[in-house]
Amino acid sequence: MKKITNFIYVLLLISILSLPNSFAQNSSQWHLPDNAVARLGKGSIVDITYAPNGAHFAVVSTIGIWLYDAHTYKETALLTGHTWEEVSTIAFSPDGKTLASASWDDPVRLWDVSTGQLRVTITGYVNNVNALAFSPDGTTLAIANANEILLWDAKTGQQRTVLSGHTGSVKAIAFVRDGSKLVSASRDGTIRVWDVLTEQHKSFDVKLNRYDDVVFSPDGKVLAMAHRNIRKIELWETNTGQFLRTFRTAGSVDAIAFSPDGRMFASGSGWPDYLIEFWNAQTGESLTTFTGHTGFINTIAFSPDGKTLISGSGNGMLRVWNTETGGNRMTLQGHLGSVGVVAFSPDGGTVASGSSTHTIQLWDMDTRQPQARFEADAFWVWGLTFSLDGQLLVSGSSEEVLIWSAHTGELHARYQNWYGAIAFSPNGELFASGRFGGAIRLWDARTIHDHTILENRVILDEHRDSFNSLIFSPDGETLASAGREGTILLWDVSAAHLRATINGHEEPITTLAFSSDGKTLASGSWDDTIRLWDTETNMLRQTLSGHTEGVTSVVFSPDGLTLASGGGEGTVWLWDAHTGQNHTIFTGHKYEVNSVAFSPDGRTLASGGGDGTILLWEVQSEMPEDVNGDGSVNIDDLTLVAARLGHGEGDAADVNGDGVVNILDLVGVAGAIE
């Protein structure tokens, strides 16, 4: 028995050493939703703010606030707890030890930066918080709450006073250097300068409209107003209301920030050039321009010493710049735009995700870390599929279909004016793409490696609108298509003609999936239902209901026993594919779930959401390595196998089913313990 025990320990040591290092929990796994085993991505970037002491900076994302060490650029905490979607505004205390955060219709929270723990929750009001500001001595927190400014004791969370007078929502606030005055800018088109002690104020008109972004200089003396769509920035003096000057930008202005000394400010622009432009705030002179972003720049922040600038873009790119040399110090990975589609590689080792603002990200399933990143020209990537051999990755959007090398990122081919519905045939020889105007093209996929695609057949004019889904049957003989018309068309692939039309949904169909045996076709629609169709008779077999804001994606597990669906309300449902009964609901995405996909072994389900994350869920299945049947493979199963060595056929410890419990069964369980 001692030898067996030692042998078990050796096997355990081998299996533990073989696990990837990342199974020591990495930062992207913090605060996982219940039942999720991993998270890929950190959410879409909303805002960036530096701590005044230079020790940290915070990145507001759609799933929470990420705190980074400003020297190592490593994540130190993920702050979550706001119940109303994303955080709308944050502010550091002057000493950098406290972070205040607010979201829509939710209490303001004060966090301990060093520990990431919640210190104080400020309650007693109900409205929209647009801006936060600490007084220079850190004792007072100002909260812009709709058209009022509330002053609170920053240590106790007790309210001190209310500054009233604005007739529109307050968009920005700032204390002057000595803390005696506070300035505010409102959608009512005015700047107001408040005496904090007397609560008196003076007001100036600045022609501010609701769509303009505004920010105060660090000393509160100047207001910068970015007119997003007409490509200009205006500066106003807050103490007198005097207009100072206008700056003309290269593109639409999506972000502005002053340097710590207030002498310079930077602006981030959107299409077409995605530039960061630097300006002399006192003379209006254009100083320099940084390039490198491939998506609209929605937030920028200077470090306290002014030597570093961090910029975030809508496609999830977070860049760190040296403001003195213009060099890009590094790019912080992990953030994404809204995830529109997810797909597993055939070997299950990689997950590909397509998101808003033309980004395709590959993820290593062993380390849970981002790998290659491809940049397409299309705004949304809605279609994504691997070739049968895993060598090619095809992406589709409303603008184009792109064919990539899945390993090198080399672009093999580009086809414009095609919609994002795409699919490979099961044998990998054909590739189908659905056109925006209602045409389906079949391509000879074998020629893709030669950088040319030969058109095989064309199926035209049956759909009158854009495609939402294309899928081949498991035998490759049928191609199913569906779109906004709410009908399903079944095509005979070899004869290239329409074989049948299926009607039944009341609204556009968003997604299709064949069962592994090809006998069932599942369709999901904006009518909140999933319909299961008998592919031999084309008759409706069952209607599954439960989603409340549309069904966005459906997929069968490889064994055909489970159907997974994603919904616009942000949930993932698992259904018994035979009975139609729902047995599991996964929650955790902040926004809609756009795509669901099973791993090739059927044990993992990936869901991509509008919150800029992919969640990985473990799907319960009968695993022979789970000898004791408790739902997981662990040391208990290994011990049971060891205790049953030599037993014969029919024993549960005979994991590989070869008729005897032996060392091979031990190795099988040890390898599955991960």
C-alpha positions as CSV (number, residue, x, y, z in Angstrom):
1,M,0.0,0.0,0.0
2,K,2.9,2.4,0.7
3,K,4.2,1.9,-2.8
4,I,0.8,2.7,-4.2
5,T,0.6,5.8,-2.1
6,N,4.0,7.0,-3.2
7,F,3.1,6.3,-6.8
8,I,-0.1,8.5,-6.4
9,Y,2.1,11.3,-5.0
10,V,4.5,11.0,-8.0
11,L,1.6,11.1,-10.4
12,L,0.1,14.1,-8.6
13,L,3.5,15.9,-8.7
14,I,3.8,15.3,-12.4
15,S,0.3,16.5,-13.2
16,I,0.7,19.6,-11.0
17,L,4.1,20.5,-12.6
18,S,2.6,20.1,-16.1
19,L,-0.2,22.6,-15.4
20,P,0.4,26.0,-16.9
21,N,1.8,28.7,-14.6
22,S,-1.3,30.8,-15.2
23,F,-3.4,28.5,-13.0
24,A,-2.1,30.5,-10.2
25,Q,-4.9,33.0,-10.5
26,N,-4.2,35.9,-12.8
27,S,-5.8,39.3,-12.6
28,S,-8.4,38.8,-15.3
29,Q,-10.0,36.1,-13.1
30,W,-10.7,38.3,-10.2
31,H,-14.4,38.6,-9.1
32,L,-15.6,36.0,-11.5
33,P,-19.4,35.5,-11.7
34,D,-20.8,32.4,-10.1
35,N,-20.2,29.2,-12.1
36,A,-17.7,30.8,-14.4
37,V,-14.3,29.2,-14.6
38,A,-12.4,32.0,-16.3
39,R,-12.8,35.4,-17.9
40,L,-11.0,36.5,-21.1
41,G,-10.8,40.3,-21.4
42,K,-11.1,43.1,-18.9
43,G,-14.1,44.9,-20.4
44,S,-14.3,47.9,-22.7
45,I,-12.3,51.0,-21.7
46,V,-14.4,53.9,-20.4
47,D,-12.0,56.3,-18.6
48,I,-8.5,56.6,-17.2
49,T,-7.3,58.6,-14.2
50,Y,-3.9,59.0,-12.5
51,A,-3.5,59.2,-8.7
52,P,-2.0,62.6,-7.7
53,N,0.9,60.8,-5.9
54,G,1.8,59.0,-9.1
55,A,1.7,55.5,-7.4
56,H,-1.4,54.2,-9.3
57,F,-3.7,54.8,-12.2
58,A,-7.2,53.6,-12.6
59,V,-8.9,52.3,-15.8
60,V,-12.6,52.3,-15.7
61,S,-14.0,49.4,-17.7
62,T,-17.5,48.0,-18.4
63,I,-17.0,45.4,-15.7
64,G,-15.4,47.5,-12.9
65,I,-12.4,49.7,-12.1
66,W,-8.9,48.2,-12.7
67,L,-6.2,49.6,-10.4
68,Y,-2.6,49.5,-11.9
69,D,0.7,50.0,-10.3
70,A,2.1,53.1,-12.2
71,H,5.6,51.8,-12.1
72,T,5.2,48.1,-13.0
73,Y,2.0,48.5,-15.0
74,K,0.7,45.4,-13.3
75,E,-2.9,45.2,-12.1
76,T,-3.3,45.5,-8.3
77,A,-7.1,45.3,-7.9
78,L,-10.4,45.1,-9.6
79,L,-13.1,47.2,-7.8
80,T,-16.6,45.9,-8.3
81,G,-19.9,46.5,-6.5
82,H,-21.8,49.1,-8.4
83,T,-25.1,47.6,-9.3
84,W,-26.0,49.9,-12.3
85,E,-23.9,48.8,-15.3
86,E,-20.7,50.7,-15.7
87,V,-19.0,53.3,-13.5
88,S,-19.7,56.8,-14.9
89,T,-16.9,58.8,-13.1
90,I,-14.0,58.4,-10.7
91,A,-11.7,60.7,-8.7
92,F,-8.6,60.1,-6.6
93,S,-8.0,61.9,-3.3
94,P,-5.0,64.3,-3.3
95,D,-2.8,61.8,-1.4
96,G,-3.8,59.0,-3.8
97,K,-4.9,56.7,-1.0
98,T,-8.7,56.9,-1.7
99,L,-10.6,56.5,-4.9
100,A,-14.2,57.7,-5.3
101,S,-16.5,56.1,-7.9
102,A,-20.0,56.6,-9.1
103,S,-22.4,55.0,-11.5
104,W,-25.9,56.0,-12.7
105,D,-28.5,55.9,-9.9
106,D,-26.1,54.2,-7.5
107,P,-24.4,55.4,-4.3
108,V,-20.9,56.8,-4.5
109,R,-18.3,54.5,-3.1
110,L,-14.9,55.3,-1.5
111,W,-12.2,52.7,-1.9
112,D,-8.9,52.1,-0.1
113,V,-6.4,52.1,-3.0
114,S,-3.8,50.0,-1.2
115,T,-6.1,47.2,-0.3
116,G,-8.9,47.5,-2.9
117,Q,-11.4,47.3,-0.1
118,L,-14.6,49.4,0.1
119,R,-14.3,52.0,2.9
120,V,-17.5,54.2,2.7
121,T,-20.7,54.1,0.8
122,I,-22.4,57.6,0.4
123,T,-26.2,57.4,0.4
124,G,-29.1,59.7,0.9
125,Y,-29.7,61.0,-2.6
126,V,-31.2,59.5,-5.8
127,N,-30.1,60.8,-9.1
128,N,-27.4,60.8,-11.8
129,V,-23.8,61.5,-10.8
130,N,-21.8,63.0,-13.7
131,A,-18.6,64.2,-11.9
132,L,-16.6,63.9,-8.7
133,A,-13.9,66.1,-7.2
134,F,-11.9,66.1,-3.9
135,S,-10.9,69.4,-2.2
136,P,-7.1,70.1,-2.2
137,D,-6.9,69.1,1.5
138,G,-8.8,65.9,0.8
139,T,-11.5,66.5,3.5
140,T,-14.4,67.2,1.1
141,L,-15.8,65.3,-1.8
142,A,-17.9,67.2,-4.3
143,I,-20.6,65.2,-6.2
144,A,-22.2,66.6,-9.3
145,N,-25.7,65.1,-8.9
146,A,-28.0,66.2,-11.8
147,N,-28.2,70.0,-11.6
148,E,-26.9,70.2,-8.0
149,I,-23.4,69.9,-6.4
150,L,-23.4,68.1,-3.1
151,L,-20.5,68.5,-0.6
152,W,-19.7,65.6,1.7
153,D,-17.2,64.8,4.4
154,A,-14.8,62.5,2.7
155,K,-13.9,60.5,5.8
156,T,-17.4,60.0,7.4
157,G,-19.6,60.2,4.3
158,Q,-21.8,62.8,6.0
159,Q,-23.4,65.5,3.8
160,R,-22.2,69.1,4.5
161,T,-24.1,71.3,2.1
162,V,-25.8,71.6,-1.3
163,L,-24.9,74.1,-4.0
164,S,-28.0,74.9,-6.1
165,G,-28.5,77.1,-9.1
166,H,-27.8,75.3,-12.3
167,T,-30.9,74.5,-14.4
168,G,-29.2,71.7,-16.3
169,S,-27.1,68.6,-15.5
170,V,-23.6,69.5,-14.2
171,K,-21.0,67.9,-16.5
172,A,-17.7,68.9,-14.8
173,I,-16.5,70.3,-11.4
174,A,-13.1,71.3,-10.0
175,F,-11.7,73.0,-6.9
176,V,-9.3,75.9,-7.3
177,R,-5.8,75.5,-5.8
178,D,-6.6,76.8,-2.3
179,G,-9.9,75.1,-2.0
180,S,-11.9,78.2,-1.4
181,K,-13.8,78.1,-4.6
182,L,-15.3,75.4,-6.8
183,V,-16.1,75.8,-10.5
184,S,-18.8,73.9,-12.4
185,A,-19.9,73.6,-16.0
186,S,-23.5,72.6,-16.9
187,R,-25.7,71.6,-19.8
188,D,-27.6,74.8,-19.1
189,G,-24.8,76.6,-21.0
190,T,-23.1,78.3,-18.0
191,I,-19.9,78.2,-16.0
192,R,-20.4,79.0,-12.3
193,V,-17.8,79.9,-9.7
194,W,-18.9,79.0,-6.1
195,D,-17.6,80.3,-2.8
196,V,-17.4,77.1,-0.8
197,L,-17.9,78.9,2.6
198,T,-20.7,81.3,1.6
199,E,-22.3,79.1,-1.1
200,Q,-22.6,82.2,-3.3
201,H,-21.7,82.1,-6.9
202,K,-21.3,84.0,-10.1
203,S,-22.3,82.7,-13.5
204,F,-21.1,83.1,-17.1
205,D,-22.6,81.9,-20.4
206,V,-20.3,79.6,-22.4
207,K,-22.7,78.2,-25.1
208,L,-22.2,74.6,-23.9
209,N,-24.5,72.0,-25.4
210,R,-25.3,68.5,-24.1
211,Y,-23.0,66.8,-26.6
212,D,-19.8,68.6,-25.8
213,D,-17.1,67.2,-23.6
214,V,-15.7,69.6,-21.0
215,V,-12.7,69.4,-18.6
216,F,-11.2,72.0,-16.2
217,S,-7.5,72.7,-15.9
218,P,-5.9,71.5,-12.7
219,D,-6.1,74.9,-11.1
220,G,-9.7,75.3,-12.2
221,K,-8.9,78.6,-14.0
222,V,-9.6,77.3,-17.6
223,L,-12.4,75.3,-19.1
224,A,-11.7,73.2,-22.3
225,M,-14.8,72.5,-24.3
226,A,-14.5,69.8,-27.1
227,H,-17.0,70.1,-29.9
228,R,-16.9,66.4,-30.9
229,N,-18.5,66.5,-34.4
230,I,-17.2,69.9,-35.7
231,R,-13.6,69.2,-34.9
232,K,-12.7,72.1,-32.6
233,I,-11.8,72.8,-29.0
234,E,-12.5,76.1,-27.2
235,L,-10.9,77.4,-24.0
236,W,-12.7,79.7,-21.6
237,E,-11.5,81.6,-18.5
238,T,-13.6,80.5,-15.6
239,N,-13.2,83.5,-13.3
240,T,-14.4,86.0,-15.9
241,G,-16.2,83.9,-18.5
242,Q,-14.0,85.3,-21.2
243,F,-13.5,83.2,-24.4
244,L,-9.7,82.6,-24.9
245,R,-9.1,80.7,-28.2
246,T,-10.1,77.9,-30.6
247,F,-8.1,74.9,-31.7
248,R,-8.9,73.0,-34.9
249,T,-8.4,69.3,-34.6
250,A,-7.7,66.7,-37.3
251,G,-10.6,64.5,-36.4
252,S,-13.7,64.3,-34.2
253,V,-12.7,65.0,-30.6
254,D,-13.5,62.1,-28.2
255,A,-11.1,63.0,-25.3
256,I,-9.2,66.0,-23.8
257,A,-6.9,66.3,-20.9
258,F,-4.7,69.1,-19.4
259,S,-1.1,68.5,-18.4
260,P,-0.5,68.8,-14.6
261,D,0.9,72.4,-14.9
262,G,-2.0,73.4,-17.2
263,R,0.3,74.8,-19.9
264,M,-0.5,72.1,-22.4
265,F,-3.4,69.9,-23.2
266,A,-3.9,66.8,-25.3
267,S,-6.8,65.8,-27.5
268,G,-7.7,62.3,-28.8
269,S,-9.5,62.1,-32.1
270,G,-11.5,59.5,-33.9
271,W,-12.0,58.6,-37.5
272,P,-10.2,58.8,-39.8
273,D,-6.7,59.2,-38.3
274,Y,-7.0,58.3,-34.6
275,L,-4.5,60.8,-33.4
276,I,-3.4,62.3,-30.1
277,E,-2.6,66.0,-30.7
278,F,-0.7,68.2,-28.2
279,W,-1.4,71.9,-27.9
280,N,0.2,74.9,-26.1
281,A,-2.8,76.0,-23.9
282,Q,-1.5,79.6,-23.7
283,T,-0.6,80.3,-27.3
284,G,-2.7,77.9,-29.2
285,E,0.3,76.4,-31.0
286,S,0.2,72.8,-32.2
287,L,3.1,71.0,-30.5
288,T,3.2,67.4,-31.7
289,T,1.1,64.4,-32.7
290,F,1.2,60.8,-31.6
291,T,0.0,58.0,-33.9
292,G,-0.5,54.3,-33.4
293,H,-4.1,53.8,-32.3
294,T,-6.4,51.9,-34.7
295,G,-9.7,52.9,-33.0
296,F,-11.3,56.1,-31.7
297,I,-9.5,57.4,-28.7
298,N,-12.1,57.9,-25.9
299,T,-9.9,58.7,-22.9
300,I,-6.4,60.1,-22.1
301,A,-4.7,61.0,-18.8
302,F,-1.3,62.6,-17.9
303,S,0.8,61.3,-15.1
304,P,1.4,63.8,-12.2
305,D,4.9,64.7,-13.4
306,G,3.6,65.1,-17.0
307,K,6.2,62.7,-18.5
308,T,3.7,59.9,-19.3
309,L,0.4,59.9,-21.1
310,I,-1.9,56.9,-21.1
311,S,-4.6,56.6,-23.8
312,G,-7.4,54.2,-24.3
313,S,-9.4,53.5,-27.4
314,G,-12.7,51.9,-28.2
315,N,-11.2,48.7,-29.6
316,G,-9.5,48.0,-26.3
317,M,-6.0,49.3,-26.9
318,L,-4.3,50.9,-23.9
319,R,-1.1,52.7,-24.8
320,V,1.5,54.2,-22.5
321,W,3.5,57.2,-24.1
322,N,6.6,59.1,-23.2
323,T,5.5,62.7,-23.6
324,E,9.0,64.0,-24.0
325,T,10.1,61.7,-26.8
326,G,6.8,60.7,-28.3
327,G,7.7,57.0,-28.0
328,N,5.2,54.3,-27.2
329,R,6.5,52.8,-24.0
330,M,4.1,49.8,-24.0
331,T,0.7,48.5,-24.8
332,L,-1.4,47.0,-22.0
333,Q,-3.3,44.0,-23.2
334,G,-6.7,42.5,-22.3
335,H,-9.3,45.2,-22.9
336,L,-11.7,44.7,-25.7
337,G,-14.6,46.4,-27.4
338,S,-18.0,44.8,-27.4
339,V,-17.5,41.1,-28.3
340,G,-19.7,40.2,-31.2
341,V,-18.6,36.6,-31.8
342,V,-16.4,33.8,-30.3
343,A,-15.0,30.6,-31.9
344,F,-12.8,27.7,-30.8
345,S,-10.0,26.4,-32.9
346,P,-10.4,22.8,-33.9
347,D,-7.9,21.6,-31.4
348,G,-9.5,23.6,-28.6
349,G,-6.3,25.4,-27.7
350,T,-7.3,28.8,-28.9
351,V,-10.4,31.0,-28.7
352,A,-10.9,33.7,-31.2
353,S,-13.1,36.7,-30.5
354,G,-14.3,39.4,-32.8
355,S,-15.3,42.8,-31.4
356,S,-16.5,46.3,-32.2
357,T,-14.0,48.6,-33.9
358,H,-12.4,46.0,-36.1
359,T,-10.5,43.9,-33.6
360,I,-9.9,40.1,-33.7
361,Q,-8.2,38.7,-30.6
362,L,-6.8,35.2,-30.2
363,W,-6.6,33.8,-26.6
364,D,-4.5,30.9,-25.3
365,M,-6.8,28.5,-23.5
366,D,-4.0,27.1,-21.3
367,T,-2.8,30.4,-20.0
368,R,-6.0,32.4,-20.5
369,Q,-3.9,35.2,-21.9
370,P,-4.2,37.2,-25.1
371,Q,-2.0,36.0,-28.1
372,A,-2.1,37.6,-31.5
373,R,-4.3,40.5,-32.4
374,F,-5.5,41.2,-35.9
375,E,-6.9,44.6,-37.0
376,A,-9.5,44.6,-39.7
377,D,-10.9,47.7,-41.5
378,A,-14.5,46.9,-40.7
379,F,-16.2,48.5,-37.7
380,W,-17.9,45.4,-36.4
381,V,-16.6,41.8,-36.6
382,W,-19.7,39.7,-36.4
383,G,-18.6,36.5,-38.2
384,L,-15.7,34.3,-37.2
385,T,-14.7,30.7,-38.1
386,F,-11.7,28.5,-38.3
387,S,-10.9,26.2,-41.2
388,L,-11.1,22.5,-40.5
389,D,-7.3,22.2,-40.1
390,G,-7.1,25.3,-37.9
391,Q,-4.7,27.0,-40.3
392,L,-7.1,29.7,-41.4
393,L,-9.3,32.2,-39.6
394,V,-12.1,33.9,-41.5
395,S,-13.8,37.0,-40.3
396,G,-16.9,38.7,-41.6
397,S,-18.5,42.1,-41.2
398,S,-20.9,44.4,-42.9
399,E,-18.0,45.7,-45.0
400,E,-15.9,42.7,-45.9
401,V,-14.8,39.1,-45.5
402,L,-11.1,38.7,-44.5
403,I,-9.1,35.5,-44.5
404,W,-6.1,35.2,-42.2
405,S,-3.4,32.8,-41.3
406,A,-4.5,31.8,-37.8
407,H,-0.8,31.5,-36.7
408,T,1.0,34.4,-38.4
409,G,-1.8,36.9,-38.8
410,E,-1.0,37.2,-42.5
411,L,-3.9,38.4,-44.5
412,H,-4.6,36.0,-47.4
413,A,-7.6,37.6,-49.0
414,R,-10.1,40.4,-48.7
415,Y,-13.6,40.6,-50.2
416,Q,-15.5,43.8,-49.8
417,N,-19.3,44.4,-49.6
418,W,-20.1,41.1,-47.9
419,Y,-22.1,40.6,-44.7
420,G,-20.7,38.8,-41.7
421,A,-22.6,35.5,-42.1
422,I,-19.8,32.9,-42.9
423,A,-19.3,29.2,-42.6
424,F,-16.9,26.3,-43.6
425,S,-18.3,23.0,-44.8
426,P,-17.6,20.0,-42.5
427,N,-14.9,18.6,-44.9
428,G,-13.2,22.0,-45.1
429,E,-13.5,22.2,-48.9
430,L,-16.2,24.8,-49.2
431,F,-16.5,28.2,-47.7
432,A,-19.9,30.1,-47.7
433,S,-20.4,33.8,-47.2
434,G,-23.7,35.8,-47.2
435,R,-23.9,39.1,-49.0
436,F,-25.7,42.1,-47.6
437,G,-28.0,42.3,-50.6
438,G,-29.2,38.7,-50.2
439,A,-26.7,36.5,-52.1
440,I,-24.8,33.5,-50.9
441,R,-21.5,32.6,-52.5
442,L,-19.7,29.3,-52.2
443,W,-15.9,29.3,-52.5
444,D,-13.3,26.7,-53.1
445,A,-11.5,26.9,-49.7
446,R,-8.6,24.8,-50.9
447,T,-7.2,27.6,-53.0
448,I,-7.1,30.1,-50.1
449,H,-3.6,29.1,-49.2
450,D,-2.5,30.2,-52.7
451,H,-3.8,33.7,-52.0
452,T,-6.6,33.3,-54.5
453,I,-10.2,32.1,-54.1
454,L,-12.0,30.5,-57.0
455,E,-15.7,31.1,-57.1
456,N,-17.5,27.7,-57.1
457,R,-21.2,28.6,-57.3
458,V,-23.5,31.5,-56.6
459,I,-26.9,31.4,-55.1
460,L,-28.8,34.6,-55.6
461,D,-31.9,36.6,-54.9
462,E,-33.8,34.4,-52.5
463,H,-33.2,36.6,-49.4
464,R,-34.4,40.1,-49.7
465,D,-32.3,41.4,-46.8
466,S,-29.0,40.8,-45.0
467,F,-28.0,37.4,-43.6
468,N,-27.6,36.9,-39.8
469,S,-26.6,33.2,-40.0
470,L,-25.2,30.5,-42.3
471,I,-24.5,27.0,-41.3
472,F,-23.7,23.7,-43.0
473,S,-25.3,20.4,-41.9
474,P,-22.9,17.9,-40.4
475,D,-22.9,15.8,-43.7
476,G,-22.2,19.0,-45.7
477,E,-25.1,18.4,-48.1
478,T,-27.3,21.2,-46.8
479,L,-26.6,24.9,-46.2
480,A,-29.1,26.7,-43.9
481,S,-29.4,30.5,-44.0
482,A,-31.6,33.0,-42.2
483,G,-31.9,36.7,-41.9
484,R,-34.2,39.6,-41.2
485,E,-37.0,38.2,-43.2
486,G,-37.6,35.7,-40.4
487,T,-37.4,32.7,-42.7
488,I,-35.0,29.8,-42.9
489,L,-33.8,28.7,-46.4
490,L,-32.4,25.2,-46.9
491,W,-30.1,24.8,-49.9
492,D,-28.9,21.7,-51.7
493,V,-25.2,22.3,-51.8
494,S,-24.2,20.0,-54.6
495,A,-27.1,21.1,-56.9
496,A,-26.9,24.7,-55.8
497,H,-30.6,25.2,-55.6
498,L,-33.2,26.1,-52.9
499,R,-34.7,22.9,-51.4
500,A,-37.1,24.2,-48.7
501,T,-38.3,27.3,-46.9
502,I,-39.2,27.2,-43.2
503,N,-41.4,29.8,-41.6
504,G,-42.5,30.3,-38.0
505,H,-40.6,33.0,-36.3
506,E,-42.4,36.3,-35.8
507,E,-39.3,38.5,-35.9
508,P,-35.9,38.3,-37.6
509,I,-33.8,35.2,-37.1
510,T,-30.4,35.9,-35.5
511,T,-28.8,32.5,-35.3
512,L,-28.9,28.8,-36.5
513,A,-27.3,25.6,-35.3
514,F,-27.5,21.9,-36.5
515,S,-27.3,19.1,-34.0
516,S,-24.3,16.8,-34.3
517,D,-26.5,14.1,-36.0
518,G,-28.0,16.6,-38.4
519,K,-31.6,15.6,-37.4
520,T,-32.4,18.9,-35.6
521,L,-32.0,22.5,-36.7
522,A,-32.2,25.1,-33.9
523,S,-33.1,28.8,-34.7
524,G,-33.1,31.8,-32.4
525,S,-34.9,35.0,-33.0
526,W,-35.6,38.5,-31.7
527,D,-39.1,37.1,-30.8
528,D,-37.4,35.6,-27.7
529,T,-37.9,32.0,-28.8
530,I,-35.7,29.1,-29.9
531,R,-37.4,26.8,-32.3
532,L,-36.3,23.2,-32.9
533,W,-37.0,21.9,-36.4
534,D,-37.1,18.3,-37.7
535,T,-34.7,18.3,-40.7
536,E,-36.4,15.3,-42.3
537,T,-39.9,16.8,-42.3
538,N,-39.0,20.5,-41.9
539,M,-41.7,20.6,-39.2
540,L,-41.5,22.4,-35.9
541,R,-40.7,20.0,-33.1
542,Q,-40.5,22.3,-30.1
543,T,-40.5,26.0,-29.1
544,L,-38.2,27.0,-26.2
545,S,-39.0,30.1,-24.3
546,G,-37.2,32.0,-21.5
547,H,-35.0,34.7,-22.9
548,T,-36.6,38.2,-22.5
549,E,-34.6,40.4,-24.9
550,G,-34.1,38.3,-28.0
551,V,-32.1,35.2,-28.6
552,T,-28.7,36.1,-30.1
553,S,-26.9,32.8,-30.4
554,V,-27.5,29.1,-30.2
555,V,-25.1,26.1,-30.4
556,F,-25.3,22.4,-29.8
557,S,-22.7,20.6,-27.7
558,P,-20.6,18.1,-29.7
559,D,-22.4,15.1,-28.2
560,G,-25.8,16.7,-29.2
561,L,-27.2,16.4,-25.6
562,T,-27.1,20.1,-24.7
563,L,-28.2,23.2,-26.5
564,A,-26.7,26.5,-25.3
565,S,-28.3,29.9,-26.0
566,G,-27.3,33.5,-25.4
567,G,-29.7,36.4,-24.9
568,G,-30.0,40.1,-25.2
569,E,-30.7,40.3,-21.4
570,G,-27.1,39.0,-20.7
571,T,-27.8,35.4,-19.7
572,V,-26.7,32.0,-21.1
573,W,-29.1,29.1,-20.9
574,L,-28.4,25.4,-21.2
575,W,-31.3,23.2,-22.5
576,D,-31.7,19.4,-22.7
577,A,-31.7,19.0,-26.4
578,H,-34.1,16.1,-26.3
579,T,-36.7,17.2,-23.8
580,G,-36.3,21.0,-24.3
581,Q,-36.1,21.5,-20.6
582,N,-33.9,24.3,-19.3
583,H,-31.6,23.0,-16.5
584,T,-29.0,25.8,-16.1
585,I,-28.9,29.6,-16.4
586,F,-25.5,31.4,-16.3
587,T,-25.4,35.0,-15.3
588,G,-22.5,37.4,-15.2
589,H,-22.3,39.5,-18.4
590,K,-23.1,43.2,-17.8
591,Y,-24.7,43.6,-21.2
592,E,-26.1,41.4,-23.9
593,V,-24.5,38.0,-24.8
594,N,-23.8,38.1,-28.5
595,S,-22.2,34.7,-29.1
596,V,-21.9,31.2,-27.5
597,A,-19.5,28.4,-28.6
598,F,-18.6,24.9,-27.2
599,S,-15.0,23.7,-27.0
600,P,-14.4,20.6,-29.3
601,D,-14.5,18.3,-26.2
602,G,-17.8,19.8,-25.1
603,R,-16.6,20.6,-21.5
604,T,-16.3,24.3,-21.9
605,L,-18.8,26.9,-23.1
606,A,-17.6,30.4,-24.1
607,S,-19.9,33.4,-24.2
608,G,-19.0,36.7,-25.7
609,G,-20.7,39.8,-24.4
610,G,-21.3,43.5,-25.1
611,D,-19.4,44.2,-21.9
612,G,-16.1,43.4,-23.7
613,T,-15.5,40.0,-22.0
614,I,-15.6,36.3,-22.8
615,L,-16.7,34.1,-20.0
616,L,-15.8,30.4,-19.9
617,W,-18.3,28.1,-18.2
618,E,-17.7,24.5,-17.3
619,V,-20.5,22.3,-18.6
620,Q,-21.3,19.3,-16.5
621,S,-20.9,16.1,-18.4
622,E,-20.3,12.4,-17.7
623,M,-16.5,12.0,-17.4
624,P,-15.1,8.5,-16.9
625,E,-12.3,10.1,-14.8
626,D,-14.9,11.3,-12.3
627,V,-14.8,7.8,-10.7
628,N,-16.9,8.7,-7.6
629,G,-19.4,10.8,-9.6
630,D,-19.2,14.0,-7.5
631,G,-19.0,16.2,-10.6
632,S,-15.2,16.9,-10.5
633,V,-12.0,15.0,-11.0
634,N,-9.7,15.2,-8.0
635,I,-7.4,13.3,-5.5
636,D,-10.4,11.3,-4.3
637,D,-10.9,9.7,-7.8
638,L,-7.1,9.0,-8.0
639,T,-7.3,7.3,-4.6
640,L,-10.2,5.1,-5.6
641,V,-8.5,4.0,-8.8
642,A,-5.4,3.1,-6.8
643,A,-7.4,1.1,-4.3
644,R,-9.1,-0.9,-7.2
645,L,-5.9,-1.8,-9.1
646,G,-6.3,-5.3,-10.6
647,H,-10.1,-5.3,-10.7
648,G,-11.8,-6.2,-13.9
649,E,-14.4,-5.3,-16.4
650,G,-17.4,-3.3,-15.2
651,D,-15.6,-1.5,-12.4
652,A,-16.1,2.3,-12.3
653,A,-12.3,2.6,-11.8
654,D,-11.7,1.1,-15.2
655,V,-11.5,4.6,-16.7
656,N,-10.4,3.7,-20.2
657,G,-12.7,0.7,-20.5
658,D,-10.1,-1.8,-21.4
659,G,-11.4,-4.4,-18.9
660,V,-8.9,-4.0,-16.1
661,V,-8.0,-1.3,-13.6
662,N,-4.3,-0.6,-14.1
663,I,-1.7,2.1,-14.3
664,L,-3.3,3.5,-17.5
665,D,-6.4,4.4,-15.5
666,L,-4.3,6.1,-12.9
667,V,-2.5,8.2,-15.6
668,G,-5.9,9.1,-17.1
669,V,-7.3,10.4,-13.9
670,A,-4.1,12.3,-13.0
671,G,-4.1,14.0,-16.4
672,A,-7.8,15.1,-15.9
673,I,-7.3,16.5,-12.4
674,E,-6.7,20.0,-14.0
